[in-house]
Amino acid sequence: MGNAKKYLKFYKKKPGNKITEKELELIESRLKGCKKILSVGCGPAVLEAEFNQLHKDMEITGLDISGEML
């Protein structure tokens, strides 16, 4: 199993969900009023996808050096 699949598998489990929840709370508090976000090192964009579900009006662009993670 590749690193990207392991990463995604972790975030589908309870510990990964808790981490995503806490990260979203932090991001939410810091990015109020932003309309565009650049996420550098986004991996498979788990957090960015969740954030986009909450804020459909925001434009989120993700970059990652790893083709596998994208």
VEXLOLUM-415025 format. One record per atom (N, C-alpha, C): residue in one letter; x, y, z. Coordinates in steps of 0.05 Angstrom, whole numbers, plus 5000, padded with zeros to 4 digits. Example, Ala and Ser with C-alpha at 12.3 -4.5 7.8 and 13.67 -1.06 7.14 Angstrom:
# VEXLOLUM-415025
A526448865156
A524649105156
A526449345156
S525749555142
S527349795143
S525850015157
***
This chain:
# VEXLOLUM-415025
M501749765000
M500050005000
M501850255000
G501250444982
G502850684981
G502250875004
N504051075006
N503751265028
N501151425027
A500251495003
A497751645000
A495451485010
K495351225004
K493151055012
K493151015043
K495550995054
K495750975084
K494851225097
Y495551445086
Y494751715096
Y491751735096
L490551675073
L487651695071
L486251495089
K487251265092
K486051055110
K486051155138
F488251285147
F488351395174
F486251605179
Y485851785159
Y483952005163
Y481051915161
K480551665153
K477851565153
K477151435180
K479151395197
K478651275223
K478251495244
K477351415268
K476651605289
K478951795297
P481451705301
P483551895308
P484052105286
G483952015261
G484252195238
G481952405237
N479552305242
N477252485243
N477552705264
K478552625288
K478952815310
K481053025302
I483152935289
I485253125281
I484053325261
T482653215241
T481353395221
T479553595235
E477953505254
E476153685268
E477553905282
K479753845296
K481354045310
K482754235291
E483754135269
E485054295249
E483054495236
L480654395231
L478554565219
L477854795238
E477654735264
E477154945284
E479255155283
L481755075282
L483955275281
L483855435255
I483555305233
I483455445208
I481055635207
E478855545216
E476455705217
E476955965232
S478355945255
S478856185271
S480856375258
R482556275241
R484656445229
R483956555202
L482156425188
L481656515160
L478956645156
K477756745177
K475156875174
K475357105154
G473557115135
G473457335116
G475157285091
C476757075091
C478357005067
C476556895045
K477156965021
K475656854998
K477356664981
K480056684984
K481856514969
K483956394988
I484456134986
I486456005003
I488355854985
L490955874991
L492955704979
L494055515000
S493755264996
S494655055014
S497154925003
V499454985014
V501954875004
V502654625021
G503154405007
G503654145020
G501054015028
C499054025011
C496353935018
C495953635018
G497853485006
G497453195005
G494953134989
P493352944997
P490952874983
P488553064989
A489153285003
A487253495008
A484753415025
V485253255045
V483053165063
V481953415077
L483653565089
L482753805104
L481454015085
E482654045063
E481654245044
E478854175034
A478453915029
A475753825020
A473653875042
E474353815067
E472553855089
E471954155092
F474054325090
F473654605093
F471954715071
N472354615046
N470754705024
N467754635027
Q467154405040
Q464354335046
Q463054545064
L464654655082
L463554855101
L463455135089
H465155185069
H465355455057
H465455425027
K463155375015
K463055324986
K463755574970
D463555814983
D464156064969
D467156124967
M468855964981
M471756014981
M473055864958
E475055984947
E476755844927
E479155734941
I479455474940
I481755344953
I483455204931
T486055284931
T487955164913
T490055014929
G490454764922
G492454594936
G494854534919
L497154534932
L499654454919
L501154254935
D502354064922
D503953864936
D506153764917
I508553724928
I510853634912
I510553344904
S508953194919
S508652904914
S506352844895
G506952744871
G504852664853
G503052454864
E504152264880
E502652054892
E500552164911
M501252364927
M499352474946
M497152624932
L497652754909
L495652894895
L493752694881
***
